[in-house]
Amino acid sequence: MRFATRPSLLRPVVSLLCAGALAGLLTGCVTVPDRTSDRAPGGHPSAARWQPRPGTAWQWQLSGRVDTRVAVPVYDIDGFVNSAAVVRRLHKSGRKVICYINAGAWESFRPDRGAFPASVLGRSDGWSGERWLDIRRRSVLRPIMAARFDMCRAKGFDAVEPDLTDAYTNDTGFPLTAAHQLAYNRMIADLAHERGMAVGLKNDLEQIPDLVDDFDFAVNEQCAEFDECPSLSPFIKADKAVFHVEYSEPKRTFCPIAKRLGLDSMRKRLALGRWRSPC
């Protein structure tokens, strides 16, 4: 994740509005089978799990009231802030919905902040109210993340976008290695698959060759700005969508690259509100 342009801090204002979100969950997960393979790479049934393919337009809105009128088949929205009613509304109009959660950092503005023991909280990730997690402590973090994934499933989300899955490349305060990250990311993928949801690999470009079989799609920020887009090709070759955004690169620069590689790309403002300008 690029600290200079990471948009995640722009969601606390709306996140504070849902301090009681966990108490009011509704049941009923909606999934539509797009692939019919018998088993996922992790050993979990995949016949009923959504699998987005390259060429799937999307909307990513993490701030403000979700505008459900954008004419795209996929929405990626904050899992805590948005209710089951929002997910149902999107489903009724034929959309698939991805549940954004933070898997790599503690956030002081989330309703489950007290579930994290102090021993797993590291240095600030550069944003107010956020601290890196010690991903080596999988036995501690697994039930917390499982509860978040249960929330996503109960609200009816089709998939999960876990953020900050490349902690080992950052100054977290813990001696994290690539092996720790691989084990943690596979745990995250398993949690989603066990609940019948698809899961996306967020950034973590260096580990794509090792993780492409474990994840159902990729979400990337700024690969064009940093000349990294070819690293996402393993997902495209596996017939898995790559949902990509740029914040400062002009479309005339990154859209030709995105189209050549098969990425589903758009330009967004850092606030990640309704506005989007797709390729």
C-alpha positions as CSV (number, residue, x, y, z in Angstrom):
1,M,0.0,0.0,0.0
2,R,1.3,3.4,-0.9
3,F,1.2,5.6,2.2
4,A,1.3,8.8,0.1
5,T,-2.0,8.1,-1.5
6,R,-3.7,5.5,0.6
7,P,-7.4,6.5,0.9
8,S,-8.4,4.4,3.9
9,L,-8.3,7.3,6.4
10,L,-11.1,8.9,4.5
11,R,-13.7,6.4,5.8
12,P,-13.6,7.0,9.6
13,V,-16.1,9.9,9.4
14,V,-18.8,7.6,8.1
15,S,-17.5,4.6,10.1
16,L,-18.2,6.3,13.3
17,L,-21.8,6.3,12.5
18,C,-22.1,2.6,12.7
19,A,-20.7,1.9,16.2
20,G,-23.6,-0.5,16.8
21,A,-23.4,-2.2,13.5
22,L,-22.6,-5.7,14.8
23,A,-25.7,-5.8,17.0
24,G,-28.1,-5.4,14.1
25,L,-27.0,-8.0,11.6
26,L,-29.5,-9.6,9.3
27,T,-29.2,-13.1,8.0
28,G,-29.2,-14.5,4.5
29,C,-26.2,-14.7,2.2
30,V,-26.9,-14.3,-1.5
31,T,-24.6,-16.0,-4.0
32,V,-24.9,-16.7,-7.7
33,P,-22.8,-19.4,-9.3
34,D,-20.7,-18.2,-12.2
35,R,-18.1,-21.0,-12.1
36,T,-18.8,-24.7,-11.6
37,S,-15.5,-26.2,-10.5
38,D,-16.1,-28.8,-7.7
39,R,-13.4,-27.6,-5.3
40,A,-11.5,-24.4,-4.7
41,P,-7.7,-24.6,-4.4
42,G,-8.0,-24.4,-0.6
43,G,-10.3,-27.4,-0.6
44,H,-13.6,-25.6,0.0
45,P,-16.6,-26.1,-2.3
46,S,-16.6,-23.4,-5.0
47,A,-19.6,-24.3,-7.1
48,A,-21.8,-21.7,-5.4
49,R,-19.1,-19.0,-5.0
50,W,-19.1,-16.0,-7.2
51,Q,-16.1,-15.7,-9.5
52,P,-15.6,-12.3,-11.3
53,R,-13.9,-12.6,-14.6
54,P,-11.8,-10.0,-16.5
55,G,-14.0,-7.4,-18.2
56,T,-16.2,-6.8,-15.2
57,A,-16.9,-3.1,-14.6
58,W,-17.0,-2.1,-10.9
59,Q,-17.7,0.8,-8.5
60,W,-15.6,1.3,-5.4
61,Q,-17.3,3.6,-2.8
62,L,-16.0,3.7,0.7
63,S,-17.2,7.2,1.7
64,G,-20.6,8.8,1.7
65,R,-24.0,7.3,1.3
66,V,-23.7,4.6,-1.3
67,D,-25.2,5.7,-4.6
68,T,-26.8,2.5,-6.0
69,R,-27.5,4.0,-9.4
70,V,-24.1,3.6,-11.0
71,A,-24.5,1.3,-14.0
72,V,-22.0,-1.4,-13.2
73,P,-22.4,-5.1,-12.2
74,V,-20.1,-5.0,-9.1
75,Y,-20.0,-2.7,-6.1
76,D,-17.2,-2.7,-3.4
77,I,-18.4,-1.0,-0.2
78,D,-17.5,-0.7,3.5
79,G,-18.8,-3.8,5.3
80,F,-19.2,-2.0,8.7
81,V,-20.9,1.1,7.5
82,N,-23.4,-0.4,5.1
83,S,-26.4,-2.4,6.2
84,A,-28.0,-5.6,4.8
85,A,-30.7,-3.3,3.3
86,V,-28.1,-1.6,1.1
87,V,-26.7,-5.0,-0.1
88,R,-30.3,-6.2,-0.8
89,R,-31.0,-3.1,-2.8
90,L,-27.9,-3.7,-5.0
91,H,-28.8,-7.4,-5.4
92,K,-32.3,-6.5,-6.5
93,S,-30.8,-4.5,-9.3
94,G,-28.6,-7.5,-10.3
95,R,-25.3,-6.3,-8.7
96,K,-22.7,-8.4,-6.9
97,V,-21.4,-6.7,-3.7
98,I,-17.9,-6.9,-2.1
99,C,-17.4,-6.3,1.6
100,Y,-14.5,-4.0,2.4
101,I,-12.8,-4.7,5.7
102,N,-9.3,-4.0,7.1
103,A,-7.4,-7.3,7.7
104,G,-4.0,-5.8,8.5
105,A,-4.5,-3.0,10.9
106,W,-6.5,-2.2,14.0
107,E,-8.9,0.7,13.7
108,S,-10.0,2.8,16.7
109,F,-13.3,3.7,15.0
110,R,-14.6,0.2,14.4
111,P,-17.2,-1.3,16.8
112,D,-15.0,-4.4,17.4
113,R,-11.9,-2.4,18.4
114,G,-12.0,-3.9,21.9
115,A,-11.7,-7.5,20.6
116,F,-8.0,-6.9,19.7
117,P,-5.6,-7.4,22.6
118,A,-2.9,-4.8,23.0
119,S,-0.2,-7.4,22.3
120,V,-1.1,-7.6,18.6
121,L,-1.1,-3.8,18.1
122,G,2.0,-2.4,16.4
123,R,3.1,0.9,15.1
124,S,0.8,3.4,13.4
125,D,0.3,2.6,9.7
126,G,0.5,6.3,9.1
127,W,-3.2,7.1,9.5
128,S,-4.9,8.4,12.6
129,G,-6.5,5.7,14.7
130,E,-4.8,2.8,12.9
131,R,-2.1,0.4,14.0
132,W,-0.5,-2.5,12.3
133,L,-1.5,-6.0,13.5
134,D,1.0,-8.7,14.4
135,I,-0.1,-11.2,11.7
136,R,2.2,-13.9,13.2
137,R,-0.5,-14.2,15.9
138,R,-3.0,-16.0,13.7
139,S,-4.6,-17.9,16.6
140,V,-5.5,-14.6,18.1
141,L,-6.6,-12.8,15.0
142,R,-8.4,-15.6,13.3
143,P,-11.6,-15.5,15.5
144,I,-11.7,-11.7,15.2
145,M,-11.4,-11.8,11.4
146,A,-13.9,-14.7,11.3
147,A,-16.4,-12.5,13.2
148,R,-15.9,-9.8,10.6
149,F,-16.4,-12.2,7.8
150,D,-19.5,-13.6,9.5
151,M,-20.8,-10.0,9.5
152,C,-20.2,-9.7,5.7
153,R,-22.0,-13.0,5.1
154,A,-24.9,-12.1,7.4
155,K,-25.4,-8.9,5.5
156,G,-25.5,-10.8,2.2
157,F,-22.2,-9.8,0.6
158,D,-20.9,-12.0,-2.2
159,A,-17.2,-11.4,-1.6
160,V,-14.7,-9.7,0.7
161,E,-11.9,-7.2,0.0
162,P,-9.4,-7.5,2.9
163,D,-7.2,-4.4,3.0
164,L,-3.5,-4.2,4.1
165,T,-2.5,-7.7,3.2
166,D,1.1,-6.7,2.5
167,A,2.2,-5.8,6.1
168,Y,5.5,-7.5,5.8
169,T,6.7,-4.8,3.3
170,N,6.0,-2.1,5.9
171,D,7.5,-0.8,9.2
172,T,5.0,-2.5,11.5
173,G,7.0,-2.8,14.7
174,F,7.1,-6.6,14.3
175,P,9.7,-8.7,12.5
176,L,7.3,-9.9,9.8
177,T,8.5,-12.0,6.9
178,A,7.1,-13.0,3.5
179,A,6.3,-16.4,5.0
180,H,4.2,-14.8,7.8
181,Q,2.3,-12.9,5.2
182,L,1.6,-15.9,3.0
183,A,0.3,-17.9,5.9
184,Y,-1.9,-15.0,7.1
185,N,-3.3,-14.2,3.6
186,R,-4.1,-17.9,3.1
187,M,-5.9,-17.9,6.4
188,I,-7.9,-14.8,5.3
189,A,-8.8,-16.5,2.0
190,D,-9.9,-19.7,3.9
191,L,-12.2,-17.7,6.2
192,A,-14.0,-16.2,3.2
193,H,-14.2,-19.5,1.3
194,E,-15.5,-21.4,4.4
195,R,-18.4,-18.9,4.3
196,G,-19.1,-19.3,0.6
197,M,-17.8,-15.9,-0.3
198,A,-15.2,-14.9,-2.9
199,V,-12.1,-13.0,-1.7
200,G,-9.8,-10.6,-3.4
201,L,-6.0,-10.1,-2.9
202,K,-5.4,-6.4,-2.2
203,N,-2.1,-5.2,-3.7
204,D,0.7,-7.5,-2.4
205,L,2.1,-7.8,-5.9
206,E,5.2,-9.6,-4.9
207,Q,3.3,-12.6,-3.7
208,I,0.8,-12.9,-6.5
209,P,2.5,-16.0,-8.0
210,D,2.1,-17.8,-4.7
211,L,-1.4,-16.6,-3.9
212,V,-3.3,-16.4,-7.2
213,D,-4.7,-19.9,-6.7
214,D,-6.0,-18.9,-3.2
215,F,-7.8,-15.8,-4.2
216,D,-10.7,-15.2,-6.6
217,F,-9.8,-11.8,-7.9
218,A,-7.4,-8.9,-7.2
219,V,-7.8,-5.3,-6.1
220,N,-5.0,-3.0,-7.0
221,E,-4.2,0.7,-6.5
222,Q,-1.7,2.6,-8.6
223,C,0.0,-0.2,-10.5
224,A,0.3,2.1,-13.5
225,E,1.8,5.0,-11.5
226,F,4.5,2.6,-10.1
227,D,5.0,0.6,-13.4
228,E,3.8,-2.6,-11.7
229,C,0.7,-3.6,-13.7
230,P,2.3,-6.6,-15.5
231,S,2.7,-8.2,-12.1
232,L,-1.1,-8.7,-12.0
233,S,-1.1,-10.8,-15.2
234,P,-1.3,-14.2,-13.3
235,F,-4.9,-13.3,-12.3
236,I,-5.9,-12.5,-15.8
237,K,-4.3,-15.7,-17.1
238,A,-6.3,-17.6,-14.5
239,D,-9.5,-15.9,-15.8
240,K,-9.9,-13.9,-12.6
241,A,-10.8,-10.2,-12.6
242,V,-8.3,-7.5,-11.6
243,F,-10.2,-4.4,-10.2
244,H,-7.8,-1.5,-10.6
245,V,-7.8,2.2,-9.7
246,E,-5.5,5.1,-10.3
247,Y,-5.7,8.4,-8.4
248,S,-3.2,10.8,-10.1
249,E,-2.3,9.2,-13.4
250,P,-4.2,10.5,-16.4
251,K,-6.5,8.1,-18.2
252,R,-4.6,8.6,-21.4
253,T,-1.6,7.1,-19.7
254,F,-3.0,4.1,-17.8
255,C,-6.1,3.1,-19.8
256,P,-4.1,1.8,-22.8
257,I,-2.0,-0.3,-20.4
258,A,-5.1,-1.5,-18.5
259,K,-6.9,-2.5,-21.7
260,R,-3.8,-4.3,-23.1
261,L,-3.4,-6.3,-19.9
262,G,-7.2,-7.0,-19.3
263,L,-7.5,-5.0,-16.1
264,D,-10.9,-3.5,-15.1
265,S,-9.7,0.0,-14.4
266,M,-11.0,3.5,-13.5
267,R,-9.8,6.7,-12.1
268,K,-11.1,7.6,-8.6
269,R,-10.6,10.5,-6.2
270,L,-8.9,9.8,-2.9
271,A,-12.1,10.1,-1.0
272,L,-13.5,7.0,-2.8
273,G,-16.9,8.6,-3.1
274,R,-19.4,8.1,-5.9
275,W,-17.3,9.8,-8.6
276,R,-15.6,7.4,-11.0
277,S,-14.1,7.7,-14.5
278,P,-13.7,4.3,-16.1
279,C,-11.4,3.4,-19.0
